[in-house]
Amino acid sequence: MSSQKLSARAVVVWAAACTVYVIAITGRTSFGVAGVDAIARFHIDASRLAVFTSVQVGVYALSQIPVGMLIDRFGPRLLLLVGALTMAIGQLVLGLALSYPLAIGARVLIGAGDATAFLSVMRLLPVWFPVRKAPLFSQLTGGLGQIGQFLSAVPFLHALHVFGWEMAFIGLGAIGALWAILASLVVADAPYPVERRAVARPSVRSMLATVTRDPVVWQGVFIHWTNMMPITVFLLLWGVPMMTLGMGLDRAAIGVVLTAVTVASVAAGPLHGIISARLGRRRDGFAGLCALAICLSTAAFFASGSPYGVGPLLIMLVIVSLLTPAANYGFDTIRETVDLKVLATATGLANMGGFTAIMIAAQLLGAVLDVRAPGAGYDWSDFRVAWLAVGLTWALGMVGYLWCRAKVRARPSVAWR
């Protein structure tokens, strides 16, 4: 049941939950700025470095449906807290880890904990906000979450080089745990009392059948896949190594680039919220056009046989960052058409799209780098060829999007909330 008007309490509850999501993004992307340090600390090559991201993102993706079902059953507040504490433990273990296997185990915990944040905030929206306002706050959530990228790119990166690996990751874990506990005191599952035991709930099998048979949900999977994956592969793992080893940029220039990405992402969020609300059923077609523009912009940058300077890199990344929030359009359609009892489960399945693509693309990219330069002496030409793995993964997602789009358009109209 959606609230019929926007209240101050709703904004406070959303803001508290959103800050936990920001901390989750910080933890998710922190390893991306520490990639070069990780190669030295654990004595690994590109393929083994990519395993860190593949494992974390893989656990995150595989956790989406189970976590969504738990949120539908036990509420977002509890899962938000448990997930944040799990992620904090993972950061503490990573800070202390000296061996590669233990560090991989830490990333498993980080991925599992991270899996609860976005879904929990998305589950709060339909009960706290009017239907027409929900797309705006959905996009604001995604946009403000990118502040976490800034936190990892500037203060965390600074702490990493000033205080070292151990203190940087342990400090990040401690801050995350403390903030999650404070936020849980403010967040509430709904503006009205929730009697969970009195409500008849669908079985696990019924919930899975409902969401996996719905083409709207699968369309959301591939909207997320094609719009989110390209920039996130860059931010989550391979961007800093490419800028450092392939383009020769220093730490200050890299900080400027990542900050610009954050500013563009945050600024684009409200705009996409307005666009999504106004387009309604047409938003999913517009998301496909955004995905195509992202692909073309990225391809144009990597078409050069020699590395560009900071200027062209900033232009490409800002364009892609301004378009990437279209990845969330599928969530808006799901929220407006899917039964509230399975909403978090359906959103979780859709949210798997981008992260499944990231896992595939990041690992393929690392494998190509190792084939081209086994000694880890990567240059621009190596990264340029390796980035074709991102293009191939995007193309697979676009095929899925077009197939699901046809299915959605062919079926009878559904009731919209």
N, C-alpha and C positions, 0 to 999 in steps of 0.2 A: 504494500500500500504506500503510494507516494504522498509526501506532504504537498499540500495545495498552495503554500506560500513559503517564500524563503525567510528563514528566521536567523537571528544572530547566533543562537545556540548551534544551529546546523553548520554554520560557517566555522565556529570554534571547534566542533567535533571533527569536521573535515580537515581543518588546518592542523590539528594535533596528529591525526592519522597520517596526513601528508608529510609531516616532518619525519616520521618514522620511515616513510618511503624514500625521502631524500637521503637519510643515513644508509638505507639499503643500497641505493644507487652508488653512494660513495664507496661502500664496501665492495660492490660488484665491479666497479671500474678501477679501484685502487691498484689491482694487479696489472692493469694495462699500462700505467705509468711506471711500474716497477719491473717491466719485462726484461730490460737490459740488465738490471741488478740481479734478477732471478737467474739469468743465464750464468752469471759469474758465481752466485751463491751456491747453486745446485749443480754446476758444471754440466749443463745440458745443451742440446742443439735445438733447432727451430721446431722440429716435430715434437720433441718432448716438452718444449715450452707451450706449444699449442694444446697439449693434453690438459694443462691447467685450465684453460678456457673451455675446452670440450667437455671435461668432467664437470666443471661448475655449471656450465650452461645446460649440459645433458641432464644433470640432477634437477636443475631448476625446471626444465621442460617436462621431464617425467613426473615431477611433483605436482604439476598444475592441476590435473584432474583430481587426484586424491586430496590435495589441499582445498580445491574448490568444493568438493563434497563435504569436507570437514567444516569449512566456513558456512555452507548451507545448513549444516546440522548444529554447530556449536556457536556460531556467530563470529563476526570479524574481529571483535575486540580481543578475544582470547587468542585467536590464531596470530594476530598482529604481534602480541606480546611474546608468545612462544617462539615465533619465527625470528624476531629480533634478538632474543636471547641466544637462540641457536647460532645465528650468524655471528654474534659477538664472541661466542666460544670458538668458532672457527677462525676468527681473526687472531685471537690470542694464541691458538695452536700454531697458526701460520707464522706468527712473529717469533715463536720459540723453535720452530722446526729447523733442523739442520740437514735432514735427509729428504730426498725427493719423494719417497712414498708417504712419509708423514705429511709433507706439504700438500700432496694430492688429497690425502684424507681431510685436511683442513678445508680445502676447496669444496669437498663434498658437503661439509657442514654449512659452509657459506652459501652454496647453491640451494640447499634445502631450506635454510632460514629465509633467504631472499624470496623464495617462492610464495611466501604468504603476504608480502607487503602490498603489491599492486592489487591483487585480487581482493584483499580486505578493504582497501579504500574504494574500489569499484562496487563492492557489495553494499557499502554504506550509502552510496548516492541515491538509489531508487527509493529508499525509505526516508531519507532526510531532505531531499530536494524535489521541487516540482519537475515534472517531465520535461518541460521546455528549458529548464535551467541545467539539467543533468549533463547534456553534451558539453556545455561550457566548463563545468567543474571537472568533467572527465579529462578534457584537454588541458585544463589548468594543472591537474594532477600530473599528467605526463610531462608538461612543460616545466613545472616547478621541480619535478624530480630530477631534472637535468642539472639543477644546482649542485647535486651530488657529484656530477662530472667535474664541475668547477672546483669543488672541495678536494677531490682527488688530484686534479691537475695542478693546483696551486698550493694550498696549505699542506696537503698530505705529501706532495712531491718535495716540498721544501723540508718538511719534517724528515722524510726519508733520507735526504742528503745531509741534513744537519745532525740528526740524532741517530740515524742508522736504521736498519731493517727492523730489529727487535722492538725498539721503542715506538716506531711509527705504527706498526700493526697492532701492538698491544694497546697503545693509546686509542687507536680507532675502535678496537673492540670494547674498551672500557666506556668510551663516550656513547657508543651504540647501546650498550646494556643500560646505562643510567638514563638515557633519553627515552628508551622504550618504556621503562617503568614509570617515568613521569607522565608520558603521553597516555598510558593506559588508565591513569586517574581521570582523564578528561573524556576519552572516547567512550561512546555508548553505542550499542548495536542498533537502537531505534529510539525515536522520540517518545515511544509509548512502551509500557511493560511487555516483555515477550515471555509468554508461557510456553516453553519449548516442549514440555512433556504432554501438553494437551493438544498439540497439533499433530495430525496424522501426516507422516512423512513417507515419501516414496522410497522403495527399496533401492539398494545400490544398483541392481540390475536395471531397474526401471529408469533411474536417473541417467545411467550411461546410454541406454537405448534412446531416450528422449533427445539427448544432445548429439549423439553420433549419427542419428538419422536426419538431422535438420541441415539442409544445404546452406541456410543462413549462417550457421555456426562454422561450417567448413569454408564458406566464403570469407568469414572473419579470419580464419587460420591463414589463408593465402594473402589477404590484404596486409596482415601483420608481417608475414614472411617477406613480401616484395618491397614494402616500404621501410621496414625497420632494419633489416639485415645489413645493407651496405654500410651505413654509417656506424652501426654498432660493432661490426668486425673491426673497423678502424679504431674506435674508441676503447673497445674492451681488450684488445691485444696488439694488433699489428700496426696501429697508427704511429705510436712513439718509436718503435724500432725502425719503421720506414722513414720517418722524419729524421731520425738520428743517423742511421747507417746508410740509407738510400739517398737522402737529400742533404745531409751534412748540417742540419739545423742545430743550434745550441738550445740549452734548457730554457732560456728566456723567450726565444722565438716559439718554442713548443708550447710554453705557457700561454702566450698570446693567442696562438691558434686554438687551443682547447678552450680558452675563455670565450673566444668569439663564437665557437660552436655552442657553448652553454647559453650565451646571451641570445643568439638566434633561436635556439630551441625554446627558451622560456618566452621570448616575444611572440613566437609563432603559435603557441598553445591557445591563448584566448581567441586569436583570429580563426583558427581551425574549429574551435568550439562554436563560434558564430556561424561559420560556413556549414558545419555539420547539422546544426539545428535548423538552418534555413533550407538546406537541400533535402532533408528528410530522406525519402526512399532513393533519391538520386545520388546520395553521398557515396555509395559504394562504387558507382561508375567513375566518379571524380577521383576516388582513391586509386583506381587503376591508372588514370592519367598521371597522377602524382608519382606513382611507382615508375612509370615509363620515363618521366622527366629526370628522376633520380638516376636511373640507369644511364641515360644519355649524358648527363652531366659528369658522372664518374668516368665513363668511357672516354669522353673528350679530354679529361685531365691525364689519363694514363696513355693516351695516344702518342704523346711526345716521346721521342727516343732519348731525350736527355731531361734531367730533373728540372722542374720549374722552381722559381723562388717562392717566397712566402705569399706574395700577392695572389697569383693564380690558385695556390692551394687554399687560401682563405676564401676566395670567390666560390670555388667548387664546394667547399665544406659548408659555407653559409647557405648556398642554394639548396643543398641536400638537407641541411638542418631545418630550413624553413618548410620543406615539403614532408619531412619524415613524420610529423604528427598525424598525417593522414593514416598512419598505421593503426590508429585507435578508432577509425570510423566504423570498423566492423563491430567493435564493442558497443557502440551506440545503437546500431541496428539490433544486435542481440538483446540489449537491455530493453528495447521497445517491443520486441516480439516474443521472447522466450519466457516461459513460466517462471515466476519469481522463486519458486521452490528449487529450481535447478539453475538459477542465474549464475552463481559463482562457478558451478561446474562447467557450464557452457562457456563462460568467459575464460576459464582456465584452459579449456581445449583450444580456444582461439588464440590465447596468449602463448601457447606452445609453438605457434607457427614461426614467429620471428626467431625464437631461441633455438628451435630445431635447425633452422637455416644457418644461424650463426655457428652452431656446433659443427655442421657439415663444412661450411665455407672456411672457418678458421683452421680446421684440421687439414683440409685439402691445400690451403695456402701454405701452411707449414711444410707439408710433404713436398710441394713443388720447390720451395726454397732449398730444402735439403738435397733434392735431386740436382738443382742447378749449382749450388755452392755447398758441398758437404762440409767444408771447414768453417762454416758460419761467417765467412767474409762476404756478406751480402752487399750488393750495390743496387743502383736504380733499376738496371735492366732485369735483375732477379725479381725485385718487387713488382715490376711492371708485368712480367710474364705470370708471376704467381697470382696477381690480382684477377687473372682470368677465371680462377676458381670461384671468385665472388660472382662474376658474371654468369657462369654456368649454373650456380646455385640459384641466382635470381631468375634465370630463364625457366628452371623447373617450377619455381613458385608461380611465375606468370602463367604457365600452362594450367596449373591447378586453379588459379584465380579465374581464368577464362572459362574453364569447365564448370566450376561452381556458379559462376555468374549466369551462365546459360541455364543451369538447373533452377536457380532462384527465379529467374524471369519466366520460366516455363510453368512454374507451379501456380495454383490459385492464390489469390491475395490472402494474406494472413491478417489477423487482428493486431492492431498496434495499440500499445497502451498510451 
